[in-house]
């Protein structure tokens, strides 16, 4: 299985929603649910750093350093036009 690399756009709706700047792929969407937070914990929702390279493979996601070349099993997403 190969990974697709996306570029994180700005977090929207207080971090509940975030898409790829290049192709519009949804990287994070909590708009239809209420994220659970343990009582006493910070309720701030984490989001991907804007402009960061995000690898998606199945349900797994990870960040890539800007200067790291892509592996053989990684491809960049295609821009929508």
Helices and strands as residue ranges (DSSP letters): E 3-7, E 17-19, E 26-29, E 53-57, E 60-64, E 74-76
